[in-house]
């Protein structure tokens, strides 16, 4: 499985410096919330206080680590894709034959297409960097795309610091090319991970509920990431016709029970029952019961604020009205 570099990215990052025309925002996932807030502001006029993390000069250090991780992951992903090709495993249903809207790519075509496409793309970038640094032209790797990808990724990893920040990126076209390199590389890695089944499971975020510690809306339902965690679960038994088996065949009235069996199943990807804050370091987690109590407290506070008027607040608190009630009081 490709190596995980997210531990380095998860370390506490200092507050971002304000962006200027000379330091545009980083195009990576670190600014996803900022881009969403900017789009909402343009569409609805709702302002926000989210600061964009600036590029240094094109990508921030955390996203540069992610790009380096993608280069490091690709040789193993290429080998896995070749295994998919040789085994004839079916491709993802979202892959379609070029020029056809109806016939999906079948058998090993999707993995084969991606291997050839990425080998050509990464080879062109190796040629570009060699030309810009006045290095000898690359040796032809032969018809094996895995070997070509491994060779190009090794070379680009060695020259990545210069490629992302060592060259003069004050020119908009050159900065745009470096930005496109990172975005396309990460997109290729996501496609390869989907086809090889190595993609990370995205956690389900909690919408609209702030963290009780940091007050940011960064809560999410925790997902089990350890494949060794297993538990006995019950599942229905099915017959050769695809119908659930029952003590009564055909199925009787509503009360007829279905036959089940107990099987040990891995819990990887399952919800653990905890709600965690992805911003807090060290990690902060709440049980389901604690999360329910917290949302009830928030709802009660919202009701109080909705009913509170300046006159009522003055009667209760006098001149020292708490800020959470003073905001929005009519």
C-alpha positions as CSV (number, residue, x, y, z in Angstrom):
1,X,0.0,0.0,0.0
2,X,1.4,3.5,-0.8
3,X,3.1,5.2,2.0
4,X,1.2,7.6,4.2
5,X,2.7,11.0,4.6
6,X,-0.2,12.6,6.4
7,X,1.5,12.4,9.8
8,X,3.8,15.1,8.7
9,X,1.0,17.2,7.3
10,X,-1.0,16.8,10.5
11,X,1.5,18.6,12.6
12,X,0.4,21.9,14.0
13,X,0.9,24.6,11.4
14,X,1.3,28.3,12.3
15,X,-1.3,30.8,11.3
16,X,-0.9,31.6,7.6
17,X,0.6,34.9,6.6
18,X,-1.7,37.1,4.7
19,X,-1.6,36.7,0.9
20,X,-0.5,39.5,-1.4
21,X,-0.5,39.9,-5.1
22,X,3.1,38.5,-5.1
23,X,2.1,35.5,-2.9
24,X,-1.2,34.1,-4.2
25,X,-3.0,31.4,-2.2
26,X,-1.8,27.8,-2.3
27,X,-3.9,25.9,-4.9
28,X,-3.9,22.7,-2.7
29,X,-6.5,21.2,-0.4
30,X,-5.3,23.3,2.5
31,X,-7.3,26.2,1.1
32,X,-10.5,24.2,0.2
33,X,-12.5,25.9,3.0
34,X,-11.3,29.3,1.9
35,X,-12.2,28.7,-1.8
36,X,-15.6,27.5,-0.8
37,X,-16.2,30.6,1.4
38,X,-15.0,32.9,-1.4
39,X,-17.4,31.2,-3.9
40,X,-20.2,31.5,-1.4
41,X,-19.4,35.2,-0.9
42,X,-19.4,35.9,-4.6
43,X,-22.7,34.0,-5.0
44,X,-24.6,35.2,-1.9
45,X,-22.7,38.1,-0.5
46,X,-22.1,36.2,2.9
47,X,-18.7,37.4,4.2
48,X,-16.2,35.2,6.0
49,X,-13.1,35.5,8.1
50,X,-11.1,32.6,6.7
51,X,-7.6,33.4,5.7
52,X,-6.0,31.7,2.7
53,X,-2.7,29.9,3.2
54,X,-0.2,31.5,0.8
55,X,1.9,29.6,-1.6
56,X,5.7,29.6,-1.0
57,X,6.0,30.6,-3.8
58,X,3.4,28.4,-5.6
59,X,2.6,25.6,-3.0
60,X,2.6,25.7,0.8
61,X,5.0,23.4,2.6
62,X,2.2,20.9,3.6
63,X,1.0,20.5,0.0
64,X,4.5,20.3,-1.3
65,X,4.9,17.3,1.1
66,X,1.7,15.8,-0.4
67,X,3.1,16.2,-4.0
68,X,6.4,14.5,-2.9
69,X,4.3,11.7,-1.4
70,X,2.5,11.3,-4.7
71,X,5.7,10.9,-6.6
72,X,6.9,8.4,-4.1
73,X,3.6,6.4,-4.2
74,X,3.4,6.2,-8.0
75,X,6.0,3.4,-8.7
76,X,4.1,1.0,-6.4
77,X,0.8,2.2,-7.8
78,X,2.1,1.5,-11.3
79,X,3.1,-2.0,-10.3
80,X,-0.4,-2.6,-8.8
81,X,-2.0,-1.3,-12.0
82,X,0.1,-3.7,-14.1
83,X,-1.2,-6.5,-11.8
84,X,-4.7,-5.4,-12.6
85,X,-3.9,-5.5,-16.3
86,X,-2.4,-8.9,-16.2
87,X,-5.2,-10.3,-14.0
88,X,-7.9,-8.9,-16.1
89,X,-9.7,-7.4,-13.1
90,X,-12.8,-5.3,-14.0
91,X,-12.4,-1.5,-14.0
92,X,-14.4,1.0,-12.1
93,X,-17.9,1.6,-13.5
94,X,-17.1,5.3,-13.8
95,X,-14.5,4.7,-16.6
96,X,-15.8,4.9,-20.1
97,X,-14.4,4.2,-23.5
98,X,-13.3,7.3,-25.4
99,X,-16.1,8.6,-27.6
100,X,-18.8,6.4,-26.0
101,X,-21.3,7.4,-23.4
102,X,-22.8,4.0,-23.0
103,X,-20.1,1.3,-23.0
104,X,-18.0,1.3,-19.9
105,X,-14.3,0.3,-20.0
106,X,-14.2,-3.4,-19.4
107,X,-11.7,-5.9,-18.1
108,X,-8.2,-4.4,-17.7
109,X,-8.6,-1.4,-20.1
110,X,-8.9,1.3,-17.5
111,X,-5.7,0.3,-15.7
112,X,-3.9,-0.1,-19.0
113,X,-5.1,3.3,-20.3
114,X,-4.0,5.0,-17.1
115,X,-0.6,3.4,-17.1
116,X,0.2,4.5,-20.6
117,X,-1.3,8.0,-20.1
118,X,0.7,8.7,-16.9
119,X,3.9,7.3,-18.3
120,X,3.7,9.7,-21.2
121,X,2.7,12.6,-18.9
122,X,5.4,12.1,-16.3
123,X,8.0,11.5,-19.0
124,X,7.2,14.9,-20.6
125,X,7.7,16.6,-17.2
126,X,11.1,14.8,-16.8
127,X,12.1,16.1,-20.2
128,X,11.0,19.7,-19.3
129,X,13.0,19.7,-16.0
130,X,16.0,18.3,-17.7
131,X,15.8,20.9,-20.4
132,X,15.3,23.8,-17.9
133,X,18.3,22.6,-15.8
134,X,20.4,21.9,-18.9
135,X,20.8,18.2,-17.9
136,X,21.4,15.3,-20.4
137,X,18.3,14.0,-22.1
138,X,16.7,11.0,-20.5
139,X,17.4,7.5,-21.5
140,X,14.6,5.7,-23.3
141,X,13.1,3.3,-20.8
142,X,11.7,1.0,-23.4
143,X,8.1,-0.2,-23.8
144,X,7.6,-1.0,-20.0
145,X,5.5,1.8,-18.6
146,X,6.2,0.8,-15.0
147,X,9.9,1.2,-15.6
148,X,9.4,4.5,-17.3
149,X,7.2,5.8,-14.4
150,X,9.7,4.6,-11.8
151,X,12.6,6.3,-13.6
152,X,10.8,9.6,-14.0
153,X,9.4,9.7,-10.5
154,X,12.9,9.1,-9.1
155,X,14.3,11.9,-11.1
156,X,11.5,14.4,-10.3
157,X,11.7,13.6,-6.6
158,X,15.4,14.5,-6.6
159,X,14.7,17.8,-8.4
160,X,11.3,18.6,-6.8
161,X,12.5,21.3,-4.4
162,X,13.9,23.2,-7.3
163,X,10.9,22.6,-9.5
164,X,8.4,23.8,-6.9
165,X,10.4,26.7,-5.5
166,X,13.9,26.9,-6.6
167,X,13.2,28.4,-10.1
168,X,11.9,31.9,-10.7
169,X,8.2,31.7,-10.3
170,X,7.5,35.4,-10.6
171,X,6.3,34.8,-14.1
172,X,2.6,33.9,-14.2
173,X,2.9,31.3,-16.9
174,X,5.7,29.5,-15.1
175,X,3.8,29.6,-11.8
176,X,0.7,28.3,-13.6
177,X,2.7,25.4,-15.1
178,X,4.1,24.4,-11.6
179,X,0.5,24.6,-10.2
180,X,-0.8,22.4,-13.0
181,X,2.0,19.9,-12.3
182,X,0.9,19.4,-8.7
183,X,-2.8,19.4,-9.4
184,X,-2.6,16.9,-12.3
185,X,-0.1,14.6,-10.3
186,X,-2.5,14.4,-7.3
187,X,-5.5,13.8,-9.7
188,X,-3.6,10.9,-11.4
189,X,-2.8,9.4,-8.0
190,X,-6.4,9.5,-6.9
191,X,-7.4,7.7,-10.2
192,X,-4.8,5.1,-9.6
193,X,-5.8,4.6,-6.0
194,X,-9.5,4.1,-7.0
195,X,-8.6,1.5,-9.7
196,X,-6.3,-0.4,-7.3
197,X,-8.5,-0.1,-4.2
198,X,-6.0,1.8,-2.1
199,X,-7.8,5.1,-1.8
200,X,-8.2,6.6,1.6
201,X,-11.7,6.5,3.1
202,X,-13.0,10.1,3.4
203,X,-14.6,10.8,6.8
204,X,-18.1,12.1,7.1
205,X,-18.0,15.7,8.3
206,X,-20.4,17.2,10.8
207,X,-22.1,20.1,9.1
208,X,-22.8,23.3,11.2
209,X,-21.7,22.0,14.6
210,X,-18.7,23.7,16.1
211,X,-16.1,21.9,18.2
212,X,-16.6,22.6,22.0
213,X,-12.8,23.1,22.4
214,X,-11.6,25.2,19.4
215,X,-15.0,26.6,18.3
216,X,-14.3,25.7,14.7
217,X,-16.6,23.7,12.5
218,X,-14.1,20.9,12.1
219,X,-16.0,17.9,13.6
220,X,-16.2,14.7,11.7
221,X,-17.4,11.1,12.4
222,X,-14.3,9.0,13.1
223,X,-13.6,6.2,10.6
224,X,-11.7,3.0,11.6
225,X,-8.4,3.0,9.6
226,X,-6.9,-0.2,11.1
227,X,-7.6,-3.2,8.9
228,X,-6.7,-5.6,11.7
229,X,-9.7,-4.5,13.7
230,X,-12.3,-7.2,13.3
231,X,-15.7,-8.1,14.9
232,X,-18.3,-10.8,14.5
233,X,-21.3,-9.5,12.5
234,X,-24.5,-11.2,11.4
235,X,-25.5,-11.2,7.7
236,X,-28.3,-12.7,5.7
237,X,-27.9,-15.9,3.7
238,X,-28.8,-15.8,0.1
239,X,-29.8,-18.6,-2.3
240,X,-28.5,-19.2,-5.8
241,X,-31.4,-17.1,-7.2
242,X,-30.2,-14.1,-5.2
243,X,-33.1,-14.1,-2.8
244,X,-32.7,-14.1,1.0
245,X,-33.2,-17.5,2.5
246,X,-36.0,-18.0,5.0
247,X,-37.3,-21.0,7.1
248,X,-40.3,-20.7,4.8
249,X,-39.8,-21.0,1.1
250,X,-41.2,-19.0,-0.6
251,X,-41.0,-16.2,1.9
252,X,-44.0,-16.2,4.2
253,X,-45.8,-13.2,5.8
254,X,-44.0,-10.2,7.2
255,X,-43.1,-12.1,10.4
256,X,-41.1,-14.8,8.6
257,X,-37.5,-14.5,9.7
258,X,-34.6,-14.6,7.3
259,X,-31.7,-17.0,7.9
260,X,-28.5,-15.3,9.1
261,X,-25.0,-16.4,9.8
262,X,-22.2,-14.9,11.9
263,X,-19.0,-14.0,10.1
264,X,-15.9,-12.2,11.3
265,X,-15.6,-9.0,9.3
266,X,-12.9,-6.3,9.2
267,X,-14.0,-2.9,10.6
268,X,-11.8,-0.8,8.3
269,X,-13.9,2.0,6.9
270,X,-16.6,1.6,9.5
271,X,-17.8,4.4,11.7
272,X,-16.3,3.9,15.2
273,X,-19.1,5.8,17.0
274,X,-16.8,8.7,18.1
275,X,-16.9,12.3,16.8
276,X,-13.5,13.9,16.6
277,X,-12.1,17.3,15.7
278,X,-9.6,17.2,12.8
279,X,-8.0,20.5,13.9
280,X,-7.1,19.8,17.6
281,X,-3.7,18.4,18.4
282,X,-3.6,16.2,20.4
283,X,-6.8,14.7,19.1
284,X,-10.1,15.5,20.8
285,X,-12.9,12.9,20.6
286,X,-16.5,12.7,21.9
287,X,-18.6,9.7,22.4
288,X,-22.0,9.5,20.8
289,X,-23.7,10.4,24.1
290,X,-21.3,13.4,24.6
291,X,-22.0,14.6,21.1
292,X,-25.8,14.4,21.7
293,X,-25.5,16.4,24.9
294,X,-23.3,19.0,23.1
295,X,-25.8,19.5,20.3
296,X,-28.7,19.9,22.8
297,X,-26.7,22.6,24.6
298,X,-26.1,24.4,21.4
299,X,-29.8,24.2,20.5
300,X,-30.8,25.5,23.9
301,X,-28.4,28.4,23.5
302,X,-29.7,29.2,20.1
303,X,-33.2,29.3,21.5
304,X,-32.2,31.6,24.3
305,X,-30.4,33.9,21.8
306,X,-33.4,33.9,19.5
307,X,-35.8,35.0,22.3
308,X,-33.4,37.4,23.9
309,X,-34.0,41.2,23.4
310,X,-31.8,44.0,24.6
311,X,-34.4,44.8,27.2
312,X,-34.6,41.3,28.6
313,X,-30.8,41.0,28.6
314,X,-30.5,44.2,30.5
315,X,-32.9,43.0,33.1
316,X,-31.0,39.7,33.6
317,X,-27.4,40.8,33.2
318,X,-27.4,44.5,33.7
319,X,-24.5,46.2,31.9
320,X,-22.4,43.0,31.6
321,X,-24.2,41.1,28.9
322,X,-22.3,38.0,27.7
323,X,-21.0,38.3,24.2
324,X,-22.8,35.2,22.9
325,X,-26.1,36.8,23.8
326,X,-25.3,40.3,22.9
327,X,-24.7,39.4,19.3
328,X,-27.9,39.5,17.3
329,X,-30.0,40.9,20.2
330,X,-32.8,43.1,18.8
